Amino acid sequence: MRIAVSAVGRMKDGPERTLAARYLDRAVAQGRGIGLTGFAVTEMAESRASSAGARKGEEARALLAALPEKAVVIALDERGRSLASEDFAERIGQWRDMGRSDLVVIIGGADGLDETVRERADLVLSFSPMTWPHQMVRIMVAEQLYRATTILSGHPYHRGD
């Protein structure tokens, strides 16, 4: 299963980008033996429309148009469902075992995600009801994808109960 992150906005060079890349590089290395590949990041341009609704709509069209056919979609949204890392990893493993070829984690822009993205998602996931800076969300996604690979492969990085 190829895994990708599709994010609205560009993350500037700096320590946050470096940390996110480090976790994704680790996920690539750990994922090889368990059928998880890719871990690519695609950055979409932020919309310049005049209203929040129009911006979300334009961004949604771009995000959805870039999805591989029949991809599993995880949309990050503060109104989504919270999952423990083990449950997140288990879901990824189940989709992989079902033969799903692509999984895309979507991170919206400053205005959030349009309803069409949430409706298309197989899972609407929340890291917290709090609002997080885009850079932190990218790092948390990368780390949780790496953690999922370690859980699925039995690596000791994840030491949950």
C-alpha positions as CSV (number, residue, x, y, z in Angstrom):
1,M,0.0,0.0,0.0
2,R,1.3,3.4,-1.0
3,I,0.9,6.1,1.7
4,A,0.8,9.8,0.9
5,V,0.1,13.0,2.7
6,S,-1.7,15.7,0.7
7,A,-1.6,19.1,2.4
8,V,-2.9,22.5,1.5
9,G,-0.1,25.0,1.8
10,R,3.7,24.9,1.6
11,M,5.8,24.1,4.6
12,K,8.8,26.4,4.7
13,D,12.3,25.1,5.0
14,G,13.3,24.9,8.7
15,P,13.3,22.6,11.7
16,E,9.6,21.6,11.4
17,R,10.0,20.5,7.8
18,T,13.2,18.6,8.7
19,L,11.5,16.8,11.6
20,A,8.5,15.8,9.5
21,A,10.8,14.5,6.8
22,R,12.8,12.6,9.3
23,Y,9.7,10.7,10.5
24,L,8.6,10.0,7.0
25,D,12.1,8.7,6.1
26,R,11.8,6.4,9.1
27,A,8.4,5.3,8.0
28,V,9.8,4.4,4.5
29,A,12.5,2.3,6.1
30,Q,10.2,0.5,8.6
31,G,7.3,0.1,6.1
32,R,9.3,-1.8,3.5
33,G,9.0,-5.1,5.3
34,I,5.3,-4.8,6.0
35,G,3.9,-3.7,2.6
36,L,3.7,0.0,3.2
37,T,5.5,2.2,0.7
38,G,5.7,5.8,-0.6
39,F,5.1,8.2,2.3
40,A,5.2,11.0,-0.2
41,V,4.0,14.5,0.5
42,T,2.1,16.6,-2.0
43,E,1.6,20.3,-1.3
44,M,-1.4,22.0,-2.8
45,A,-1.6,25.8,-3.4
46,E,-3.7,27.7,-1.0
47,S,-6.8,29.2,-2.6
48,R,-6.8,33.0,-3.1
49,A,-10.6,33.2,-3.2
50,S,-12.2,36.1,-1.3
51,S,-14.4,34.1,1.1
52,A,-13.6,31.1,3.4
53,G,-16.3,29.0,1.8
54,A,-15.0,29.7,-1.7
55,R,-11.4,29.0,-0.6
56,K,-12.4,25.7,1.0
57,G,-14.3,24.7,-2.1
58,E,-11.4,25.4,-4.4
59,E,-9.0,23.6,-2.2
60,A,-11.3,20.6,-1.9
61,R,-11.6,20.3,-5.7
62,A,-7.8,20.3,-6.0
63,L,-7.4,17.8,-3.2
64,L,-10.0,15.4,-4.5
65,A,-8.8,15.6,-8.1
66,A,-5.3,14.5,-7.0
67,L,-6.5,11.4,-5.2
68,P,-5.5,8.0,-6.8
69,E,-8.6,6.0,-7.9
70,K,-10.2,4.1,-5.0
71,A,-7.7,5.5,-2.4
72,V,-8.4,5.2,1.2
73,V,-8.8,8.8,2.5
74,I,-8.1,10.0,6.0
75,A,-9.2,13.6,6.5
76,L,-7.8,15.5,9.5
77,D,-10.5,17.7,11.1
78,E,-10.9,18.8,14.7
79,R,-14.5,17.5,14.6
80,G,-13.3,14.0,13.6
81,R,-12.9,10.9,15.6
82,S,-10.0,10.4,18.0
83,L,-8.1,7.2,17.9
84,A,-5.3,5.7,19.9
85,S,-2.1,5.0,18.0
86,E,-2.7,1.3,18.1
87,D,-6.2,1.7,16.6
88,F,-4.8,4.0,13.9
89,A,-2.2,1.4,13.0
90,E,-4.7,-1.4,13.1
91,R,-6.9,0.5,10.6
92,I,-4.0,1.0,8.2
93,G,-3.1,-2.7,8.5
94,Q,-6.7,-3.7,7.8
95,W,-6.9,-1.5,4.7
96,R,-3.5,-2.9,3.5
97,D,-4.7,-6.5,4.1
98,M,-7.9,-5.8,2.1
99,G,-5.7,-5.0,-0.8
100,R,-6.2,-1.3,-0.9
101,S,-3.4,0.2,-3.0
102,D,-3.3,3.8,-1.8
103,L,-3.9,5.7,1.4
104,V,-3.9,9.5,1.5
105,V,-3.9,11.6,4.6
106,I,-5.4,15.0,3.8
107,I,-4.5,18.2,5.8
108,G,-6.7,21.2,4.9
109,G,-5.8,24.8,4.7
110,A,-6.2,27.7,7.2
111,D,-10.0,27.6,6.8
112,G,-10.3,23.9,7.3
113,L,-11.8,21.3,5.0
114,D,-14.8,21.6,2.8
115,E,-17.6,19.1,3.6
116,T,-17.0,17.3,0.3
117,V,-13.6,16.2,1.5
118,R,-15.1,15.0,4.8
119,E,-17.8,13.1,2.9
120,R,-15.3,11.4,0.7
121,A,-13.1,10.3,3.6
122,D,-13.0,6.8,4.9
123,L,-12.0,8.2,8.2
124,V,-12.3,11.7,9.6
125,L,-9.6,11.9,12.2
126,S,-8.9,14.4,15.0
127,F,-5.7,14.8,16.9
128,S,-7.5,17.1,19.3
129,P,-10.4,19.5,19.3
130,M,-7.8,22.2,19.6
131,T,-6.5,24.1,16.6
132,W,-2.9,23.3,15.7
133,P,-0.4,25.1,13.5
134,H,-0.1,23.5,10.1
135,Q,3.5,22.7,10.7
136,M,2.8,20.8,13.9
137,V,0.0,18.8,12.2
138,R,2.4,17.8,9.4
139,I,4.9,16.6,12.1
140,M,2.2,14.8,14.0
141,V,0.9,13.0,10.9
142,A,4.4,12.0,9.9
143,E,5.2,10.7,13.4
144,Q,1.9,8.8,13.7
145,L,2.5,7.2,10.3
146,Y,6.0,6.1,11.4
147,R,4.5,4.9,14.7
148,A,1.9,2.9,12.8
149,T,4.7,1.1,10.9
150,T,6.5,0.3,14.1
151,I,3.3,-1.1,15.7
152,L,2.5,-3.2,12.7
153,S,6.0,-4.6,12.5
154,G,6.4,-5.2,16.3
155,H,9.2,-2.7,16.6
156,P,9.8,-1.5,20.2
157,Y,9.5,2.3,19.3
158,H,5.9,2.1,20.4
159,R,5.7,1.1,24.0
160,G,2.0,1.6,24.7
161,D,0.2,-0.7,27.1
